[in-house]
Amino acid sequence: MTNFTATKSMFHIPEGMIYLDGNSLGPLPKTAAARVAETVTQQWGEMLITGWNKAGWMAQPTLVGDRIAKLIGAEAGHVMVGDTLSIKVYQALASALEMRPDRKIILSDSGNFPSDLYIAEGLIASLDRGHELRVVAPEEIEAHITEDVAVTLITEVDYRSGRLHDMAKLTAKAHAMGAVTVWDLAHSAGAIDVNLAAAAADFAVGCSYKYLNGGPGAPGFIYVAPRHAETARPALSGWLGHDAPFAFEQSYRAGGGIERMRVGTPPVLALAALEAALDVWDMTTMAEIRARSVALTSQFIDAVEARCPMLTLASPRNPNLRGSQVSFRFAHGYAAMQALIDRGVVGDFRAPDIMRFGFTPLYIDAADVDAAVNIIADVMTHDLWDKDIYKIRARVT
């Protein structure tokens, strides 16, 4: 059984803060700074370029990928870490489309993160072959998976509401219709019990700066199912994805398996921080994380609704239908969130009216929930948000 007191002690949370925004950026693992410093001084500083071999920098993306694979139910050797999530979305979508050259429809939903939709639009424009991005309501996605769909591009957990798609069910429907699946796990990895292999997902992508706590700008990752690993063509054919990069051949030959999904130089310092962040996962299981998450989010919903009738629940009430976040609607949500942050309860805001709170059992407990609700009730009941200073929109909300 997980000792959540011990996991909480592994993170730096500023004094007096209740951090409910790990669904946007995870907090600092206490060992990360030393791990990065060691990489800078002992590896980069002392080894210089020999660090690529002596310190194993070149192997990092695959080794870290295997550690993430355990958290998302992926087979070992089929997750590659590096670049950004947007690049990984492009890679996965482009490869998936090539597998269905006779079809033109990319199916997504209106709860998908805009970046995924932007990437799809850009790829369609570059291909200029008549592809179409079809966006439907989240609850209608299953009905729209038809025999004309080439690829489904779906984020498993809605970034605004926390609504959770049934990956296994939708993947089965897609395969029955002959479509290829691309799953975005940005709000799933480290938050819910994902099982890519059991669901028979084709491709998946994700980031490591949210629930995995890799730090701002931490790299993205891509999963390619074993059945596609040797045939999926990487649209971004980077040097390190070549079968023999140091042969310096003039033409591209895709590397074996997941290696072909490398693009740029491994972000060594960012990977060092991520490696430190992943150590805490050796102390728990995703099943235990999920069970504790359900308990915390349910506690939060019940308490907020009892004390703040002016807030409207935007997340599914059924815990089996939501991820590890809770969202409430409020017309002045931005100002209210700034007032909460000013009082030590850190969540975030998503337009037009969503107040979003993330729950990470690694460092959030029932006492934190009670304390946060007390502050939320005070701010909302006494209109403490109604000040001009709280209504000035910052660049990042």
C-alpha positions as CSV (number, residue, x, y, z in Angstrom):
1,M,0.0,0.0,0.0
2,T,1.3,3.4,-0.9
3,N,2.6,5.7,1.8
4,F,1.2,9.0,0.5
5,T,2.8,10.9,3.4
6,A,6.1,9.7,2.1
7,T,5.4,10.7,-1.5
8,K,4.2,14.1,-0.4
9,S,7.5,14.7,1.4
10,M,9.3,14.3,-1.9
11,F,8.0,17.5,-3.3
12,H,8.7,21.1,-2.7
13,I,5.4,22.9,-2.0
14,P,5.8,26.5,-0.9
15,E,4.8,27.2,2.7
16,G,1.1,28.1,3.0
17,M,0.2,26.9,-0.5
18,I,-2.4,24.3,-1.5
19,Y,-1.3,23.4,-5.0
20,L,-4.2,22.2,-7.1
21,D,-2.7,22.9,-10.5
22,G,-0.6,19.8,-11.1
23,N,-2.8,19.1,-14.1
24,S,-1.1,22.1,-15.7
25,L,2.4,22.0,-14.2
26,G,3.6,19.6,-11.6
27,P,5.6,20.9,-8.6
28,L,9.3,20.5,-8.1
29,P,10.5,17.1,-6.9
30,K,13.1,17.8,-4.2
31,T,15.7,15.6,-5.9
32,A,15.4,17.3,-9.3
33,A,17.6,20.3,-8.6
34,A,20.5,18.1,-7.4
35,R,20.0,15.7,-10.3
36,V,20.2,18.5,-12.9
37,A,23.1,20.1,-11.1
38,E,25.0,16.8,-11.2
39,T,24.2,16.5,-14.9
40,V,25.5,20.0,-15.5
41,T,28.7,19.9,-13.4
42,Q,29.8,16.3,-13.3
43,Q,28.6,15.2,-16.8
44,W,28.5,18.2,-19.0
45,G,31.2,20.0,-17.0
46,E,33.7,17.2,-16.7
47,M,32.8,14.8,-19.5
48,L,31.9,17.4,-22.1
49,I,31.1,15.7,-25.5
50,T,32.2,12.3,-24.2
51,G,29.0,12.5,-22.0
52,W,27.0,11.2,-25.0
53,N,28.7,7.8,-24.5
54,K,30.0,7.9,-20.9
55,A,26.9,9.3,-19.3
56,G,24.5,7.6,-21.6
57,W,22.8,10.7,-22.9
58,M,22.0,9.2,-26.2
59,A,20.1,6.3,-24.6
60,Q,18.1,8.6,-22.3
61,P,15.0,9.0,-24.6
62,T,14.5,5.3,-24.8
63,L,15.3,4.5,-21.2
64,V,13.0,7.2,-19.9
65,G,10.4,6.1,-22.4
66,D,10.4,2.6,-20.8
67,R,9.7,4.2,-17.4
68,I,6.8,6.1,-18.7
69,A,5.6,3.0,-20.6
70,K,4.9,1.4,-17.2
71,L,2.6,4.2,-16.2
72,I,0.5,4.1,-19.4
73,G,0.2,0.3,-20.0
74,A,2.6,0.3,-22.9
75,E,5.0,-2.4,-24.0
76,A,8.7,-1.9,-23.2
77,G,10.6,-0.5,-26.1
78,H,7.7,1.3,-27.6
79,V,7.8,4.8,-26.1
80,M,10.2,7.5,-27.2
81,V,10.7,10.7,-25.2
82,G,11.9,14.0,-26.7
83,D,10.9,17.1,-28.6
84,T,7.5,18.6,-27.6
85,L,4.0,17.2,-27.4
86,S,2.9,19.2,-30.5
87,I,5.7,17.6,-32.5
88,K,4.7,14.2,-31.3
89,V,1.1,14.9,-32.3
90,Y,2.3,15.8,-35.8
91,Q,4.4,12.7,-36.0
92,A,1.7,10.3,-34.9
93,L,-1.0,11.9,-37.0
94,A,1.1,12.0,-40.1
95,S,2.1,8.4,-39.7
96,A,-1.4,7.3,-39.1
97,L,-2.8,9.1,-42.1
98,E,-0.3,7.4,-44.4
99,M,-1.6,4.0,-43.2
100,R,-5.0,4.9,-44.6
101,P,-4.2,6.6,-48.0
102,D,-7.7,5.9,-49.3
103,R,-9.5,7.9,-46.6
104,K,-9.6,11.6,-45.9
105,I,-11.3,12.2,-42.6
106,I,-9.5,13.0,-39.3
107,L,-12.1,12.8,-36.6
108,S,-11.8,14.7,-33.3
109,D,-14.0,16.3,-30.8
110,S,-14.7,19.8,-29.5
111,G,-13.2,18.9,-26.1
112,N,-9.8,18.3,-27.6
113,F,-7.0,20.6,-26.8
114,P,-6.8,23.3,-29.5
115,S,-3.1,22.6,-30.2
116,D,-4.0,19.1,-31.5
117,L,-6.7,20.6,-33.8
118,Y,-4.2,23.3,-35.0
119,I,-1.6,20.6,-35.8
120,A,-4.2,18.7,-37.8
121,E,-5.3,21.8,-39.7
122,G,-1.6,22.6,-40.5
123,L,-0.9,19.0,-41.6
124,I,-4.0,19.0,-43.8
125,A,-2.9,22.3,-45.5
126,S,0.6,21.0,-46.1
127,L,-0.6,17.7,-47.6
128,D,-3.2,19.5,-49.8
129,R,-4.8,16.2,-50.7
130,G,-8.4,16.9,-49.7
131,H,-8.2,15.8,-46.1
132,E,-10.9,17.1,-43.7
133,L,-10.8,17.6,-40.0
134,R,-14.2,16.7,-38.6
135,V,-14.9,18.0,-35.1
136,V,-18.0,16.8,-33.2
137,A,-19.2,17.0,-29.6
138,P,-17.4,14.6,-27.3
139,E,-20.5,12.6,-26.5
140,E,-21.1,12.1,-30.3
141,I,-17.6,10.9,-31.2
142,E,-18.5,7.2,-31.2
143,A,-21.5,7.6,-33.5
144,H,-19.2,9.5,-36.0
145,I,-16.6,6.8,-36.2
146,T,-17.6,5.5,-39.6
147,E,-16.0,3.7,-42.6
148,D,-14.8,7.0,-44.1
149,V,-12.7,8.0,-41.1
150,A,-9.0,7.6,-41.6
151,V,-7.8,8.5,-38.1
152,T,-9.4,9.4,-34.8
153,L,-7.4,12.1,-32.9
154,I,-8.8,12.2,-29.4
155,T,-7.5,13.5,-26.0
156,E,-8.6,10.9,-23.5
157,V,-9.3,13.5,-20.7
158,D,-10.9,16.8,-21.7
159,Y,-8.6,19.6,-20.6
160,R,-11.5,21.9,-19.5
161,S,-14.1,19.6,-17.9
162,G,-12.0,16.5,-17.1
163,R,-14.5,14.4,-19.1
164,L,-13.0,10.9,-19.6
165,H,-13.4,9.0,-22.9
166,D,-13.6,5.2,-23.0
167,M,-10.4,4.4,-24.8
168,A,-11.0,0.7,-25.2
169,K,-14.5,1.1,-26.5
170,L,-13.6,3.9,-29.0
171,T,-10.5,2.1,-30.2
172,A,-12.5,-1.1,-30.8
173,K,-15.1,0.9,-32.8
174,A,-12.4,2.6,-34.8
175,H,-10.7,-0.7,-35.7
176,A,-14.1,-2.2,-36.6
177,M,-14.5,0.7,-39.1
178,G,-10.9,0.4,-40.3
179,A,-9.6,3.6,-38.7
180,V,-6.3,4.2,-37.0
181,T,-6.3,5.7,-33.5
182,V,-4.1,8.5,-32.0
183,W,-4.7,9.1,-28.3
184,D,-3.4,12.3,-26.5
185,L,-2.6,11.4,-22.9
186,A,-1.6,14.9,-21.7
187,H,-4.2,14.7,-18.9
188,S,-4.0,11.0,-18.5
189,A,-0.4,10.0,-17.9
190,G,0.2,9.9,-14.2
191,A,-3.4,10.7,-13.4
192,I,-5.5,7.7,-14.4
193,D,-4.9,4.0,-15.0
194,V,-4.1,3.9,-18.7
195,N,-3.6,0.6,-20.6
196,L,-2.6,1.2,-24.2
197,A,-1.7,-2.4,-24.9
198,A,-5.0,-3.7,-23.5
199,A,-6.9,-1.1,-25.5
200,A,-5.0,-2.0,-28.7
201,A,-4.2,1.7,-29.3
202,D,-2.2,2.4,-32.4
203,F,-0.5,5.6,-31.5
204,A,-0.4,7.7,-28.3
205,V,1.3,10.9,-27.3
206,G,1.7,12.9,-24.1
207,C,3.7,15.4,-22.1
208,S,5.7,15.0,-18.9
209,Y,5.3,18.4,-17.2
210,K,1.8,17.8,-15.8
211,Y,1.1,14.8,-13.6
212,L,4.6,13.4,-14.3
213,N,6.2,16.5,-12.7
214,G,9.1,16.8,-15.2
215,G,9.2,20.6,-15.0
216,P,8.3,23.5,-17.3
217,G,9.2,22.6,-20.9
218,A,9.7,18.9,-20.1
219,P,9.7,16.8,-23.2
220,G,6.8,15.0,-24.9
221,F,6.6,11.3,-25.7
222,I,5.2,9.1,-28.4
223,Y,3.9,5.5,-28.3
224,V,3.8,3.3,-31.4
225,A,2.1,-0.1,-31.1
226,P,4.4,-3.1,-31.8
227,R,2.5,-4.1,-34.8
228,H,3.2,-0.7,-36.5
229,A,6.7,-0.1,-35.1
230,E,8.7,-1.3,-38.1
231,T,6.3,0.1,-40.8
232,A,5.1,3.5,-39.5
233,R,6.9,6.1,-41.6
234,P,8.1,9.1,-39.6
235,A,7.1,12.3,-41.3
236,L,9.7,14.3,-39.4
237,S,12.7,12.2,-40.5
238,G,15.3,13.7,-38.2
239,W,19.0,12.7,-38.1
240,L,18.8,10.8,-34.9
241,G,15.8,8.8,-36.2
242,H,18.1,7.4,-39.0
243,D,19.1,3.8,-38.8
244,A,22.7,4.7,-38.6
245,P,23.0,8.5,-37.8
246,F,26.8,8.4,-37.5
247,A,27.2,6.9,-41.0
248,F,26.1,10.3,-42.2
249,E,24.4,8.9,-45.3
250,Q,22.8,11.4,-47.7
251,S,19.4,9.7,-47.7
252,Y,17.2,8.8,-44.9
253,R,16.7,5.2,-43.7
254,A,14.3,4.9,-40.8
255,G,15.7,3.4,-37.6
256,G,14.4,0.2,-36.1
257,G,11.1,0.3,-34.1
258,I,10.5,3.3,-31.9
259,E,14.0,4.7,-32.6
260,R,12.6,6.1,-35.9
261,M,10.5,8.5,-33.9
262,R,13.5,10.4,-32.6
263,V,13.7,13.8,-34.2
264,G,16.1,16.3,-32.5
265,T,18.9,16.1,-30.0
266,P,17.8,14.6,-26.7
267,P,17.1,17.4,-24.1
268,V,19.6,16.1,-21.6
269,L,19.1,18.6,-18.8
270,A,15.3,18.3,-19.1
271,L,15.5,14.5,-19.1
272,A,17.6,14.6,-16.0
273,A,14.9,16.5,-14.2
274,L,12.3,14.1,-15.5
275,E,14.3,11.1,-14.4
276,A,14.3,12.5,-10.9
277,A,10.6,13.1,-11.0
278,L,9.9,9.5,-12.1
279,D,11.6,8.1,-9.1
280,V,8.5,8.7,-6.9
281,W,6.5,6.3,-9.1
282,D,8.5,3.4,-7.8
283,M,6.6,4.0,-4.5
284,T,3.1,3.5,-5.8
285,T,0.9,2.0,-8.5
286,M,-1.5,3.7,-10.9
287,A,-4.4,1.7,-9.4
288,E,-3.7,3.2,-6.0
289,I,-3.2,6.7,-7.4
290,R,-6.5,6.4,-9.2
291,A,-8.4,5.2,-6.2
292,R,-7.1,8.1,-4.1
293,S,-7.8,10.6,-6.8
294,V,-11.4,9.5,-7.0
295,A,-11.7,9.9,-3.2
296,L,-10.2,13.4,-3.3
297,T,-12.1,14.7,-6.2
298,S,-15.4,13.4,-4.8
299,Q,-14.7,14.9,-1.4
300,F,-14.0,18.2,-3.2
301,I,-17.1,18.2,-5.3
302,D,-19.4,17.4,-2.4
303,A,-17.9,20.1,-0.1
304,V,-17.8,22.9,-2.8
305,E,-21.4,22.2,-3.8
306,A,-22.6,22.3,-0.2
307,R,-20.9,25.6,0.5
308,C,-20.7,27.4,-2.8
309,P,-24.1,27.3,-4.7
310,M,-22.9,30.0,-7.0
311,L,-20.5,27.6,-8.6
312,T,-21.8,25.1,-11.2
313,L,-20.1,21.7,-11.6
314,A,-18.6,21.4,-15.2
315,S,-17.0,18.0,-14.6
316,P,-18.9,14.7,-14.8
317,R,-20.3,13.8,-11.4
318,N,-19.6,10.1,-11.9
319,P,-15.9,9.5,-11.0
320,N,-15.7,6.8,-13.7
321,L,-16.3,9.4,-16.3
322,R,-13.8,12.0,-15.2
323,G,-10.0,12.3,-14.9
324,S,-8.1,13.7,-12.0
325,Q,-9.4,17.3,-12.1
326,V,-12.6,19.1,-11.1
327,S,-14.0,22.1,-12.9
328,F,-16.6,24.6,-11.9
329,R,-18.3,27.3,-14.0
330,F,-18.6,30.8,-12.7
331,A,-19.2,34.0,-14.8
332,H,-16.3,35.7,-13.0
333,G,-14.1,32.7,-12.9
334,Y,-10.9,34.4,-13.8
335,A,-11.2,37.0,-11.0
336,A,-12.3,34.3,-8.5
337,M,-9.3,32.2,-9.4
338,Q,-6.9,35.1,-8.9
339,A,-8.4,35.8,-5.5
340,L,-7.9,32.1,-4.6
341,I,-4.3,32.1,-5.7
342,D,-3.7,35.3,-3.7
343,R,-4.9,33.3,-0.7
344,G,-2.7,30.3,-1.4
345,V,-5.1,28.0,-3.3
346,V,-3.6,27.6,-6.7
347,G,-5.7,26.3,-9.6
348,D,-6.2,27.9,-13.0
349,F,-8.8,29.3,-15.4
350,R,-9.9,28.2,-18.8
351,A,-12.0,30.4,-21.0
352,P,-14.8,31.3,-21.0
353,D,-15.8,30.5,-17.4
354,I,-14.0,27.4,-16.1
355,M,-12.3,27.3,-12.7
356,R,-10.1,24.3,-12.9
357,F,-8.6,22.3,-9.9
358,G,-6.2,19.3,-10.3
359,F,-5.8,16.6,-7.8
360,T,-2.5,14.7,-7.6
361,P,-2.5,12.2,-4.7
362,L,1.3,12.1,-4.7
363,Y,1.2,15.4,-2.8
364,I,-2.5,16.4,-2.1
365,D,-4.4,14.8,0.8
366,A,-7.8,15.1,2.4
367,A,-6.7,17.8,4.8
368,D,-5.5,19.9,1.8
369,V,-9.0,19.5,0.3
370,D,-10.7,20.6,3.4
371,A,-8.4,23.6,3.8
372,A,-8.9,24.6,0.1
373,V,-12.7,24.4,0.4
374,N,-12.7,26.7,3.4
375,I,-10.8,29.3,1.4
376,I,-12.9,28.9,-1.7
377,A,-16.1,29.2,0.4
378,D,-14.8,32.4,2.0
379,V,-13.8,34.0,-1.3
380,M,-17.1,33.1,-3.0
381,T,-19.5,33.8,-0.2
382,H,-18.0,37.2,0.6
383,D,-17.3,38.2,-3.1
384,L,-13.7,38.7,-2.3
385,W,-12.9,38.2,-6.0
386,D,-14.7,41.4,-6.9
387,K,-11.7,43.7,-7.1
388,D,-10.2,45.4,-10.1
389,I,-6.8,43.9,-9.5
390,Y,-8.2,40.4,-9.9
391,K,-9.9,41.2,-13.2
392,I,-6.7,42.1,-15.1
393,R,-5.9,39.2,-17.4
394,A,-2.4,37.9,-17.4
395,R,-0.8,36.4,-20.5
396,V,-1.1,32.9,-18.9
397,T,-4.4,32.1,-17.2
